Protein backbone atom coordinates (compact mmCIF):
# COMPACT_ATOMS: atom_id res chain seq x y z
CA UNK A 1 0.00 0.00 0.00
CA UNK A 2 1.27 3.43 -0.86
CA UNK A 3 1.89 5.62 2.16
CA UNK A 4 0.54 9.18 2.12
CA UNK A 5 2.72 11.54 4.09
CA UNK A 6 2.34 15.15 5.15
CA UNK A 7 4.81 17.19 3.13
CA UNK A 8 5.40 20.65 1.76
CA UNK A 9 4.51 20.48 -1.91
CA UNK A 10 2.48 22.33 -4.47
CA UNK A 11 -1.20 21.41 -4.26
CA UNK A 12 -3.46 21.64 -7.26
CA UNK A 13 -5.50 24.82 -6.90
CA UNK A 14 -8.06 24.10 -9.60
CA UNK A 15 -10.32 21.14 -10.18
CA UNK A 16 -9.04 21.09 -13.74
CA UNK A 17 -5.77 19.67 -14.97
CA UNK A 18 -3.09 22.34 -14.81
CA UNK A 19 -1.02 21.70 -17.90
CA UNK A 20 1.33 24.02 -19.78
CA UNK A 21 0.82 27.71 -19.13
CA UNK A 22 1.29 30.35 -21.82
CA UNK A 23 1.06 34.07 -21.04
CA UNK A 24 0.75 37.04 -23.36
CA UNK A 25 -0.47 40.63 -22.77
CA UNK A 26 -1.92 39.77 -19.38
CA UNK A 27 -3.61 36.58 -20.61
CA UNK A 28 -2.59 33.05 -19.74
CA UNK A 29 -4.02 29.70 -20.82
CA UNK A 30 -3.33 26.19 -19.51
CA UNK A 31 -4.01 22.79 -20.99
CA UNK A 32 -2.47 19.37 -21.67
CA UNK A 33 -0.10 18.37 -24.46
CA UNK A 34 -1.35 14.78 -24.64
CA UNK A 35 -4.54 13.16 -23.32
CA UNK A 36 -4.65 9.36 -23.50
CA UNK A 37 -7.91 7.45 -23.01
CA UNK A 38 -9.62 4.19 -23.95
CA UNK A 39 -12.06 3.66 -26.81
CA UNK A 40 -15.66 3.61 -25.55
CA UNK A 41 -14.85 5.58 -22.38
CA UNK A 42 -14.78 9.35 -21.78
CA UNK A 43 -11.95 11.88 -21.78
CA UNK A 44 -11.63 15.45 -20.54
CA UNK A 45 -9.74 17.99 -22.66
CA UNK A 46 -8.60 20.57 -20.09
CA UNK A 47 -8.47 24.31 -20.74
CA UNK A 48 -8.25 27.02 -18.08
CA UNK A 49 -7.31 30.67 -18.45
CA UNK A 50 -6.85 34.01 -16.75
CA UNK A 51 -7.66 37.35 -18.39
CA UNK A 52 -6.82 41.00 -17.96
CA UNK A 53 -10.07 41.83 -16.14
CA UNK A 54 -10.61 39.16 -13.48
CA UNK A 55 -13.41 41.14 -11.80
CA UNK A 56 -15.46 41.69 -14.96
CA UNK A 57 -18.47 39.46 -15.59
CA UNK A 58 -17.81 37.44 -18.73
CA UNK A 59 -19.94 36.82 -21.78
CA UNK A 60 -19.03 35.31 -25.10
CA UNK A 61 -18.19 31.90 -26.56
CA UNK A 62 -16.03 28.83 -26.01
CA UNK A 63 -14.91 27.08 -29.20
CA UNK A 64 -12.91 23.90 -29.66
CA UNK A 65 -11.34 23.06 -33.01
CA UNK A 66 -9.84 19.91 -34.41
CA UNK A 67 -6.87 20.75 -36.57
CA UNK A 68 -5.34 18.59 -39.28
CA UNK A 69 -2.93 19.48 -42.08
CA UNK A 70 -3.33 23.19 -41.38
CA UNK A 71 -7.14 23.09 -41.61
CA UNK A 72 -9.34 23.49 -38.55
CA UNK A 73 -12.83 22.16 -37.98
CA UNK A 74 -15.02 23.28 -35.05
CA UNK A 75 -16.19 20.33 -32.96
CA UNK A 76 -17.79 22.25 -30.09
CA UNK A 77 -19.15 25.70 -29.37
CA UNK A 78 -21.23 27.17 -26.55
CA UNK A 79 -22.25 30.69 -25.49
CA UNK A 80 -22.21 32.29 -22.06
CA UNK A 81 -24.60 33.23 -20.69
CA UNK A 82 -27.08 31.25 -22.78
CA UNK A 83 -30.02 28.90 -22.72
CA UNK A 84 -30.73 25.51 -24.22
CA UNK A 85 -28.16 22.92 -25.28
CA UNK A 86 -25.79 25.57 -26.68
CA UNK A 87 -25.48 27.54 -23.44
CA UNK A 88 -22.22 27.08 -21.53
CA UNK A 89 -23.93 27.81 -18.23
CA UNK A 90 -26.73 25.27 -18.80
CA UNK A 91 -24.29 22.48 -19.67
CA UNK A 92 -21.66 23.28 -17.05
CA UNK A 93 -22.33 20.18 -14.96
CA UNK A 94 -23.47 17.76 -17.65
CA UNK A 95 -22.07 16.61 -20.94
CA UNK A 96 -25.41 17.14 -22.70
CA UNK A 97 -26.85 15.14 -25.57
CA UNK A 98 -23.85 15.14 -27.94
CA UNK A 99 -20.52 13.39 -27.52
CA UNK A 100 -18.70 16.71 -27.03
CA UNK A 101 -19.98 18.52 -23.94
CA UNK A 102 -18.95 21.45 -21.76
CA UNK A 103 -17.79 20.54 -18.25
CA UNK A 104 -16.01 23.77 -17.39
CA UNK A 105 -17.28 26.89 -15.68
CA UNK A 106 -16.62 30.19 -17.43
CA UNK A 107 -17.20 32.21 -14.29
CA UNK A 108 -14.18 30.33 -12.92
CA UNK A 109 -12.25 30.73 -16.18
CA UNK A 110 -12.53 27.03 -17.04
CA UNK A 111 -13.33 26.09 -20.66
CA UNK A 112 -12.76 22.32 -20.45
CA UNK A 113 -14.84 19.87 -22.46
CA UNK A 114 -15.56 16.14 -22.25
CA UNK A 115 -15.65 13.70 -25.16
CA UNK A 116 -17.90 10.73 -24.46
CA UNK A 117 -18.05 7.29 -26.06
CA UNK A 118 -14.61 7.78 -27.58
CA UNK A 119 -13.91 6.42 -31.05
CA UNK A 120 -10.57 5.61 -32.62
CA UNK A 121 -11.40 8.26 -35.21
CA UNK A 122 -11.35 10.90 -32.42
CA UNK A 123 -7.56 10.63 -32.48
CA UNK A 124 -6.23 14.07 -33.35
CA UNK A 125 -5.08 17.51 -32.23
CA UNK A 126 -7.48 19.96 -30.60
CA UNK A 127 -7.30 23.68 -29.82
CA UNK A 128 -9.23 25.61 -27.18
CA UNK A 129 -10.33 29.19 -27.92
CA UNK A 130 -12.37 31.75 -25.98
CA UNK A 131 -13.98 34.79 -27.61
CA UNK A 132 -15.21 37.00 -24.79
CA UNK A 133 -16.19 40.56 -24.02
CA UNK A 134 -12.76 41.07 -22.42
CA UNK A 135 -10.85 39.71 -25.41
CA UNK A 136 -10.02 36.55 -27.33
CA UNK A 137 -7.34 33.99 -26.65
CA UNK A 138 -6.45 30.42 -27.65
CA UNK A 139 -4.03 27.68 -26.73
CA UNK A 140 -0.66 27.95 -28.44
CA UNK A 141 0.17 24.23 -28.24
CA UNK A 142 -2.57 21.86 -29.36
CA UNK A 143 -3.84 18.99 -27.21
CA UNK A 144 -3.11 15.64 -28.83
CA UNK A 145 -5.97 13.21 -28.03
CA UNK A 146 -4.79 9.60 -28.24
CA UNK A 147 -7.50 6.92 -28.19
CA UNK A 148 -6.26 3.40 -27.60
CA UNK A 149 -8.16 0.16 -28.17
CA UNK A 150 -10.15 -1.04 -25.17
CA UNK A 151 -9.34 -4.15 -23.19
CA UNK A 152 -13.00 -4.38 -22.19
CA UNK A 153 -16.06 -2.18 -21.74
CA UNK A 154 -16.14 0.39 -18.92
CA UNK A 155 -15.66 -1.81 -15.84
CA UNK A 156 -18.27 -1.90 -13.08
CA UNK A 157 -17.21 -2.19 -9.44
CA UNK A 158 -19.74 -3.43 -6.87
CA UNK A 159 -19.51 -2.35 -3.24
CA UNK A 160 -21.60 -2.47 -0.07
CA UNK A 161 -22.66 0.53 1.94
CA UNK A 162 -20.50 1.08 5.02
CA UNK A 163 -17.44 -0.86 3.82
CA UNK A 164 -14.48 0.11 1.60
CA UNK A 165 -13.93 -0.31 -2.13
CA UNK A 166 -10.88 0.29 -4.33
CA UNK A 167 -11.42 2.13 -7.61
CA UNK A 168 -8.94 0.66 -10.11
CA UNK A 169 -6.83 2.99 -12.27
CA UNK A 170 -4.22 0.89 -14.06
CA UNK A 171 -2.42 2.14 -17.16
CA UNK A 172 0.73 1.85 -19.23
CA UNK A 173 3.23 4.36 -17.93
CA UNK A 174 4.07 6.94 -20.63
CA UNK A 175 7.53 7.07 -22.10
CA UNK A 176 10.16 8.45 -21.87
CA UNK A 177 11.08 7.70 -18.29
CA UNK A 178 12.00 11.33 -17.66
CA UNK A 179 8.27 11.95 -17.42
CA UNK A 180 7.33 11.81 -13.73
CA UNK A 181 3.94 11.35 -12.08
CA UNK A 182 2.74 14.72 -10.77
CA UNK A 183 -0.90 14.48 -9.71
CA UNK A 184 -3.80 12.02 -9.63
CA UNK A 185 -7.25 13.56 -9.80
CA UNK A 186 -10.60 11.78 -9.52
CA UNK A 187 -13.67 13.40 -11.05
CA UNK A 188 -17.31 12.35 -10.85
CA UNK A 189 -18.58 12.14 -14.39
CA UNK A 190 -22.26 13.11 -14.28
CA UNK A 191 -22.76 15.58 -12.78
CA UNK A 192 -19.13 16.50 -13.44
CA UNK A 193 -17.40 17.51 -10.24
CA UNK A 194 -14.07 17.24 -8.49
CA UNK A 195 -13.70 14.46 -5.89
CA UNK A 196 -10.07 14.38 -4.74
CA UNK A 197 -6.54 15.20 -5.91
CA UNK A 198 -3.29 13.56 -4.78
CA UNK A 199 -0.04 15.48 -5.38
CA UNK A 200 3.49 14.13 -5.53
CA UNK A 201 6.00 15.74 -3.20
CA UNK A 202 9.70 16.33 -3.82
CA UNK A 203 10.67 13.39 -1.61
CA UNK A 204 8.56 11.02 -3.71
CA UNK A 205 5.69 10.64 -1.24
CA UNK A 206 2.11 11.68 -2.00
CA UNK A 207 -0.20 14.09 -0.19
CA UNK A 208 -3.94 14.52 -0.41
CA UNK A 209 -5.41 18.01 -0.79
CA UNK A 210 -7.62 19.74 1.78
CA UNK A 211 -7.15 17.05 4.41
CA UNK A 212 -9.54 14.62 2.70
CA UNK A 213 -9.57 11.36 4.68
CA UNK A 214 -12.20 9.16 3.00
CA UNK A 215 -10.04 8.64 -0.11
CA UNK A 216 -6.66 6.91 -0.04
CA UNK A 217 -4.15 6.39 -2.85
CA UNK A 218 -3.14 2.75 -2.39
CA UNK A 219 -0.74 2.22 -5.33
CA UNK A 220 2.13 4.13 -6.94
CA UNK A 221 1.29 6.06 -10.16
CA UNK A 222 4.99 5.95 -11.07
CA UNK A 223 4.47 2.23 -11.71
CA UNK A 224 1.30 2.68 -13.76
CA UNK A 225 -1.23 2.22 -10.98
CA UNK A 226 -3.22 5.03 -9.35
CA UNK A 227 -5.90 2.86 -7.74
CA UNK A 228 -7.70 4.64 -4.91
CA UNK A 229 -9.70 3.34 -1.96
CA UNK A 230 -13.00 4.91 -0.85
CA UNK A 231 -13.74 4.29 2.81
CA UNK A 232 -17.21 4.02 4.38
CA UNK A 233 -19.14 3.74 1.11
CA UNK A 234 -22.41 5.64 0.86
CA UNK A 235 -25.38 5.10 -1.42
CA UNK A 236 -24.68 8.43 -3.13
CA UNK A 237 -21.21 7.15 -4.15
CA UNK A 238 -22.88 5.15 -6.94
CA UNK A 239 -21.58 7.01 -10.00
CA UNK A 240 -19.17 6.86 -12.92
CA UNK A 241 -15.70 8.20 -12.11
CA UNK A 242 -12.79 9.45 -14.20
CA UNK A 243 -9.19 8.92 -13.11
CA UNK A 244 -6.76 11.56 -14.44
CA UNK A 245 -3.09 10.68 -13.89
CA UNK A 246 -0.87 13.60 -14.88
CA UNK A 247 2.76 13.07 -15.89
CA UNK A 248 5.24 15.89 -16.51
CA UNK A 249 8.71 16.48 -17.79
CA UNK A 250 10.60 19.59 -16.83
CA UNK A 251 10.85 21.26 -20.24
CA UNK A 252 8.49 21.59 -23.19
CA UNK A 253 10.49 20.68 -26.30
CA UNK A 254 7.84 21.86 -28.77
CA UNK A 255 7.27 25.32 -27.33
CA UNK A 256 7.31 28.13 -29.96
CA UNK A 257 10.81 29.34 -30.80
CA UNK A 258 11.91 32.62 -29.31
CA UNK A 259 10.12 32.12 -26.00
CA UNK A 260 12.60 32.24 -23.14
CA UNK A 261 10.48 30.28 -20.64
CA UNK A 262 9.70 26.70 -21.65
CA UNK A 263 6.86 25.30 -19.49
CA UNK A 264 6.61 21.59 -18.62
CA UNK A 265 5.35 18.97 -21.02
CA UNK A 266 2.07 17.43 -19.75
CA UNK A 267 0.71 13.96 -20.52
CA UNK A 268 -2.63 13.08 -18.87
CA UNK A 269 -3.75 9.43 -18.86
CA UNK A 270 -7.45 8.95 -18.20
CA UNK A 271 -9.64 5.95 -17.40
CA UNK A 272 -13.28 5.44 -16.41
CA UNK A 273 -14.86 3.20 -13.78
CA UNK A 274 -18.48 2.78 -12.67
CA UNK A 275 -19.21 2.18 -8.98
CA UNK A 276 -22.45 0.60 -7.79
CA UNK A 277 -23.09 0.69 -4.04
CA UNK A 278 -25.60 -1.78 -2.58
CA UNK A 279 -27.40 -0.79 0.65
CA UNK A 280 -26.18 -2.77 3.65
CA UNK A 281 -29.63 -4.34 4.21
CA UNK A 282 -29.80 -5.49 0.61
CA UNK A 283 -27.03 -8.06 0.77
CA UNK A 284 -27.78 -10.76 -1.84
CA UNK A 285 -27.00 -13.56 0.67
CA UNK A 286 -29.36 -12.00 3.19
CA UNK A 287 -32.10 -11.74 0.57
CA UNK A 288 -31.66 -15.41 -0.35
CA UNK A 289 -31.97 -16.46 3.29
CA UNK A 290 -35.12 -14.38 3.74
CA UNK A 291 -36.60 -15.90 0.59
CA UNK A 292 -35.93 -19.44 1.83
CA UNK A 293 -37.48 -18.66 5.22
CA UNK A 294 -40.61 -17.19 3.60
CA UNK A 295 -41.01 -20.30 1.41
CA UNK A 296 -40.63 -22.60 4.43
CA UNK A 297 -43.23 -20.65 6.40
CA UNK A 298 -45.69 -20.80 3.49
CA UNK A 299 -45.16 -24.56 3.12
CA UNK A 300 -45.72 -25.04 6.85
CA UNK A 301 -48.92 -22.99 6.65
CA UNK A 302 -50.20 -25.08 3.73
CA UNK A 303 -49.47 -28.28 5.65
CA UNK A 304 -51.39 -27.01 8.69
CA UNK A 305 -54.39 -26.04 6.56
CA UNK A 306 -54.39 -29.43 4.85
CA UNK A 307 -54.21 -31.20 8.19
CA UNK A 308 -57.17 -29.20 9.53
CA UNK A 309 -59.15 -29.90 6.38
CA UNK A 310 -58.48 -33.64 6.55
CA UNK A 311 -59.44 -33.69 10.22
CA UNK A 312 -62.80 -32.01 9.55
CA UNK A 313 -63.55 -34.42 6.70
CA UNK A 314 -62.73 -37.33 8.99
CA UNK A 315 -65.10 -36.02 11.69
CA UNK A 316 -67.98 -35.65 9.21
CA UNK A 317 -67.43 -39.16 7.83
CA UNK A 318 -67.40 -40.68 11.36
CA UNK A 319 -70.66 -38.94 12.36
CA UNK A 320 -72.49 -40.20 9.26
CA UNK A 321 -71.38 -43.76 9.89
CA UNK A 322 -72.59 -43.63 13.53
CA UNK A 323 -75.98 -42.30 12.48
CA UNK A 324 -76.55 -45.00 9.88
CA UNK A 325 -75.61 -47.77 12.31
CA UNK A 326 -78.30 -46.91 15.00
CA UNK A 327 -81.30 -49.51 14.80
CA UNK A 328 -84.86 -48.23 14.68
CA UNK A 329 -87.57 -49.58 16.98
CA UNK A 330 -90.15 -51.87 15.42
CA UNK A 331 -92.91 -49.41 16.24
CA UNK A 332 -91.21 -46.68 14.40
CA UNK A 333 -90.96 -48.87 11.32
CA UNK A 334 -94.63 -49.83 11.60
CA UNK A 335 -95.75 -46.31 12.24
CA UNK A 336 -93.76 -45.11 9.38
CA UNK A 337 -95.24 -47.62 7.03
CA UNK A 338 -98.69 -47.10 8.43
CA UNK A 339 -98.60 -43.53 7.34
ChimeraX attribute file (.defattr): number of C-alpha atoms within 10 A of each C-alpha:
attribute: neighborCount
match mode: 1-to-1
recipient: residues
	/A:1	8
	/A:2	15
	/A:3	13
	/A:4	16
	/A:5	14
	/A:6	12
	/A:7	16
	/A:8	11
	/A:9	14
	/A:10	13
	/A:11	16
	/A:12	18
	/A:13	10
	/A:14	12
	/A:15	16
	/A:16	24
	/A:17	25
	/A:18	19
	/A:19	24
	/A:20	24
	/A:21	18
	/A:22	20
	/A:23	14
	/A:24	9
	/A:25	7
	/A:26	9
	/A:27	16
	/A:28	18
	/A:29	25
	/A:30	24
	/A:31	28
	/A:32	26
	/A:33	24
	/A:34	22
	/A:35	25
	/A:36	22
	/A:37	24
	/A:38	24
	/A:39	24
	/A:40	19
	/A:41	21
	/A:42	23
	/A:43	30
	/A:44	27
	/A:45	26
	/A:46	24
	/A:47	28
	/A:48	24
	/A:49	21
	/A:50	16
	/A:51	20
	/A:52	12
	/A:53	12
	/A:54	12
	/A:55	7
	/A:56	11
	/A:57	10
	/A:58	18
	/A:59	17
	/A:60	18
	/A:61	22
	/A:62	25
	/A:63	18
	/A:64	24
	/A:65	18
	/A:66	20
	/A:67	16
	/A:68	11
	/A:69	5
	/A:70	5
	/A:71	8
	/A:72	14
	/A:73	12
	/A:74	12
	/A:75	13
	/A:76	18
	/A:77	18
	/A:78	24
	/A:79	21
	/A:80	19
	/A:81	16
	/A:82	16
	/A:83	13
	/A:84	10
	/A:85	17
	/A:86	19
	/A:87	18
	/A:88	27
	/A:89	21
	/A:90	18
	/A:91	22
	/A:92	22
	/A:93	18
	/A:94	17
	/A:95	21
	/A:96	17
	/A:97	9
	/A:98	11
	/A:99	15
	/A:100	21
	/A:101	26
	/A:102	30
	/A:103	29
	/A:104	27
	/A:105	17
	/A:106	24
	/A:107	15
	/A:108	13
	/A:109	17
	/A:110	23
	/A:111	29
	/A:112	23
	/A:113	24
	/A:114	22
	/A:115	19
	/A:116	17
	/A:117	15
	/A:118	20
	/A:119	16
	/A:120	14
	/A:121	9
	/A:122	14
	/A:123	16
	/A:124	15
	/A:125	19
	/A:126	23
	/A:127	22
	/A:128	27
	/A:129	19
	/A:130	24
	/A:131	15
	/A:132	16
	/A:133	12
	/A:134	16
	/A:135	13
	/A:136	14
	/A:137	18
	/A:138	21
	/A:139	23
	/A:140	18
	/A:141	20
	/A:142	19
	/A:143	24
	/A:144	19
	/A:145	21
	/A:146	19
	/A:147	22
	/A:148	15
	/A:149	11
	/A:150	13
	/A:151	9
	/A:152	9
	/A:153	12
	/A:154	17
	/A:155	15
	/A:156	14
	/A:157	16
	/A:158	13
	/A:159	21
	/A:160	19
	/A:161	21
	/A:162	15
	/A:163	13
	/A:164	16
	/A:165	20
	/A:166	18
	/A:167	23
	/A:168	19
	/A:169	23
	/A:170	18
	/A:171	17
	/A:172	9
	/A:173	18
	/A:174	18
	/A:175	10
	/A:176	8
	/A:177	9
	/A:178	11
	/A:179	19
	/A:180	20
	/A:181	25
	/A:182	24
	/A:183	25
	/A:184	28
	/A:185	21
	/A:186	24
	/A:187	21
	/A:188	20
	/A:189	23
	/A:190	14
	/A:191	15
	/A:192	19
	/A:193	18
	/A:194	16
	/A:195	14
	/A:196	20
	/A:197	25
	/A:198	24
	/A:199	23
	/A:200	24
	/A:201	18
	/A:202	12
	/A:203	10
	/A:204	14
	/A:205	16
	/A:206	24
	/A:207	25
	/A:208	23
	/A:209	15
	/A:210	9
	/A:211	10
	/A:212	13
	/A:213	11
	/A:214	12
	/A:215	21
	/A:216	21
	/A:217	24
	/A:218	18
	/A:219	19
	/A:220	17
	/A:221	25
	/A:222	18
	/A:223	12
	/A:224	17
	/A:225	18
	/A:226	26
	/A:227	19
	/A:228	21
	/A:229	18
	/A:230	17
	/A:231	16
	/A:232	14
	/A:233	21
	/A:234	18
	/A:235	15
	/A:236	9
	/A:237	17
	/A:238	17
	/A:239	16
	/A:240	20
	/A:241	23
	/A:242	24
	/A:243	25
	/A:244	27
	/A:245	30
	/A:246	25
	/A:247	25
	/A:248	22
	/A:249	18
	/A:250	13
	/A:251	14
	/A:252	16
	/A:253	12
	/A:254	11
	/A:255	18
	/A:256	11
	/A:257	8
	/A:258	7
	/A:259	9
	/A:260	8
	/A:261	10
	/A:262	18
	/A:263	18
	/A:264	20
	/A:265	20
	/A:266	27
	/A:267	26
	/A:268	28
	/A:269	25
	/A:270	24
	/A:271	23
	/A:272	26
	/A:273	20
	/A:274	18
	/A:275	18
	/A:276	17
	/A:277	20
	/A:278	18
	/A:279	14
	/A:280	16
	/A:281	10
	/A:282	11
	/A:283	12
	/A:284	11
	/A:285	9
	/A:286	11
	/A:287	12
	/A:288	11
	/A:289	11
	/A:290	12
	/A:291	11
	/A:292	11
	/A:293	12
	/A:294	12
	/A:295	12
	/A:296	12
	/A:297	11
	/A:298	12
	/A:299	12
	/A:300	12
	/A:301	12
	/A:302	12
	/A:303	12
	/A:304	12
	/A:305	12
	/A:306	12
	/A:307	12
	/A:308	12
	/A:309	11
	/A:310	11
	/A:311	12
	/A:312	12
	/A:313	11
	/A:314	11
	/A:315	10
	/A:316	10
	/A:317	11
	/A:318	11
	/A:319	10
	/A:320	10
	/A:321	10
	/A:322	9
	/A:323	9
	/A:324	8
	/A:325	8
	/A:326	8
	/A:327	7
	/A:328	8
	/A:329	8
	/A:330	9
	/A:331	10
	/A:332	10
	/A:333	10
	/A:334	10
	/A:335	9
	/A:336	9
	/A:337	8
	/A:338	8
	/A:339	5
